[in-house]
Amino acid sequence: MTSSVNDLVLVAGATGGVGQLVVSKLLEKGLGVRILTRNLAKSQNMFDDRVEIAVGDIRDATTLTTAMLNVTHIISCTGTSAFPSNRWEFDPSPNWIEWVQLLIDPQLRESRAKNSPQKVDADGVSNLVAAAPLNLQRFVLLSSCGVTRKKEPPLNILNSFGVLDAKQKGEEAVINSGLPYTIIRPGRLIDGPYTSYDINTLIKAKTDGKFDVTIAQGDKLAGDSSRIDVAAACVECIFLPGTVKQSYELISKGTRPSVIDWEKLFSQPTTV
Ligand SMILES: NC(=O)c1ccc[n+]([C@@H]2O[C@H](COP(=O)([O-])OP(=O)(O)OC[C@H]3O[C@@H](n4cnc5c(N)ncnc54)[C@H](OP(=O)(O)O)[C@@H]3O)[C@@H](O)[C@H]2O)c1
């Protein structure tokens, strides 16, 4: 055990699908939780006074200082949609003709999008890293399978608007920070809370708790990943010193055993 009840974990992106489950797992383990949120009312409603709340936006470094006070660990589950959507917060809001222009013109798109992958997954994560206390015990970053093989189909389609490029920049910021980090790379997220804009959310795809967890390294895995297990991995790794300075891919497949042995999964990643 490297963590104790005296620890205070800052969860960024706590209102998101994985983020909500991360908070719940941390509370279940008796750890102190502070969430970083852009929306105080939404978070108060969601977490019902069970967590400390810091209002901040990872795009604005000046809003992150207070949130970092006494924080021992950071788990970042922030993200935006992979494809242009309202989550990119275009300013001003485009009409349909402008939507077409935005889709074909990358410079126009980036100048109008206030919450694009570049601004959240690259710049925002870099701000979070820069604001982290120097004595931080762990920075856990939720990234994505495929960041190192973006040219392979179908990942090239997923990366059409730069989400994997941005996630890789975020990973680099974490890796180059000198902080003890762990990067968790899920595949296509499955199981609720259904918060993202994609097909698994549309069809409410779920695992029914039937699938085992596969963890690998080297960015070769592909498939679906249960948000429940992804969130558990983000929390369990902070108790395992061997996961420091490591990146792991996580996929849900195979028949689930009665107990998930996280220590074994992280110490003996599957060879793909
Ligand atoms: N969907 C997939 O299949 C898939 C696959 C691989 C990896 N991933 C990645 O896995 C992660 C978790 O996915 P998810 O579906 O749980 O995400 P999600 O529900 O979309 O949640 C995203 C979170 O990021 C927060 N956020 C967005 N912009 C922010 C900003 N500027 N400052 C602070 N917080 C901000 C949101 O807060 P608000 O409530 O304020 O909006 C929300 O809490 C994401 O990084 C996603 O890219 C997803």
The ligand as a Gaussian input file, in Angstrom:
#p B3LYP/6-31G(d) Opt

LIG

0 1
 N      -15.644000       7.192000     -25.539000
 C      -14.707000       6.324000     -25.862000
 O      -14.969000       5.292000     -26.510000
 C      -13.284000       6.576000     -25.443000
 C      -12.284000       5.745000     -25.905000
 C      -10.973000       5.940000     -25.440000
 C      -10.698000       6.969000     -24.563000
 N      -11.695000       7.785000     -24.150000
 C      -11.357000       8.848000     -23.192000
 O      -11.717000       8.427000     -21.892000
 C      -11.958000       9.577000     -21.076000
 C      -13.249000       9.412000     -20.294000
 O      -14.326000       9.209000     -21.190000
 P      -15.809000       9.548000     -20.685000
 O      -16.753000       9.048000     -21.706000
 O      -15.953000       9.136000     -19.270000
 O      -15.726000      11.156000     -20.775000
 P      -16.889000      12.190000     -20.641000
 O      -18.078000      11.595000     -20.011000
 O      -17.018000      12.887000     -21.946000
 O      -16.281000      13.209000     -19.552000
 C      -15.401000      14.207000     -19.857000
 C      -15.141000      15.016000     -18.597000
 O      -14.178000      16.020000     -18.931000
 C      -14.631000      17.243000     -18.347000
 N      -14.104000      18.364000     -19.109000
 C      -14.259000      18.604000     -20.429000
 N      -13.632000      19.749000     -20.747000
 C      -13.082000      20.219000     -19.599000
 C      -12.318000      21.372000     -19.280000
 N      -12.012000      22.279000     -20.208000
 N      -11.900000      21.563000     -17.997000
 C      -12.236000      20.651000     -17.040000
 N      -12.958000      19.522000     -17.283000
 C      -13.373000      19.346000     -18.550000
 C      -16.153000      17.167000     -18.418000
 O      -16.670000      18.073000     -17.495000
 P      -18.026000      18.912000     -17.722000
 O      -19.064000      18.191000     -16.921000
 O      -17.697000      20.252000     -17.152000
 O      -18.290000      18.958000     -19.203000
 C      -16.373000      15.708000     -18.023000
 O      -16.340000      15.590000     -16.627000
 C      -11.928000      10.781000     -22.006000
 O      -10.647000      11.350000     -21.948000
 C      -12.115000      10.145000     -23.368000
 O      -11.531000      10.933000     -24.390000
 C      -12.978000       7.618000     -24.562000

